[in-house]
Amino acid sequence: MSDPKNTILEGNAFVDVLRQLRLMLASGNIPANGKLPAERDLAETLGVGRRAIRRALETLENEGLVWRKQGKGTFIGQPPDPTGALAASIAGQTRASEVAEARLYIEPALAGLCAARAKPDDVRRMRVLAERIHKTADRDTAELWDGALHKMIARSAGNRVLLTAFSLLDEIRSSGVWRDLRAKARDPAARALYFRQHMQLVDCIEAGDVVGAEEAMRDHLSTVWQRMRQVIERSEVENG
């Protein structure tokens, strides 16, 4: 029979490790190849057992913040996507309006499929991610959680063709220019509105409401683009 005290200590270690790893990811203090230290090294650095490290990494992987490959290690973000080279080649030639237009076609369809196919654990993680986006005051961390939420919805849709199209768009919008533009559009009023929209979207997915999820995603993306367009227009006036 396990000792309750040991169970509590292990639980506390897991929570603390998870918090520290999230801070590490949000800080951007990761090698250029995106690889995290080995489990053994993390355990020694943080002064905990490897079991707590493994549980924390599993949680981060389920949230879409890291990915792991046996024999290779753990890496930040998502597994390499074959669309990456294509995205890099066209990113500089793509207008913001084109990306917004494409997202309005692709992501509502993914949200609808997600409502039809998502598992309860997927929905629970989506809700946690939506809450974390809203609670963090750091714009880079908010971007991290926001990207993870949209990726989880796309993956939970269960359509690899649409997922590839989404990955191409996501690769383009992950550049520094796009992140800065979204950050400038994310003022306190926008953050509150985005949170309500995200929660409505997750509610529709949880209820299996395909049409509602499609509409909720479309409304959210339209709002984001409207605010980004206002930032672009202000910048043009200031620099004009």
Secondary structure, DSSP 4 states (H G I P E B T S, - for coil): ---HHHHHHHHHHHHHHHHHHHHHHHHT-S-TT-BPPPHHHHHHHHTS-HHHHHHHHHHHHHTTSEEEETTTEEEESS---TTHHHHHHHHTT--HHHHHHHHHHHHHHHHHHHHHH--HHHHHHHHHHHHHHHH---HHHHHHHHHHHHHHHHHHT--HHHHHHHHHHHHHHTSHHHHHHHHHH--HHHHHHHHHHHHHHHHHHHHT-HHHHHHHHHHHHHHHHHHHHHHHHHHHHHH-
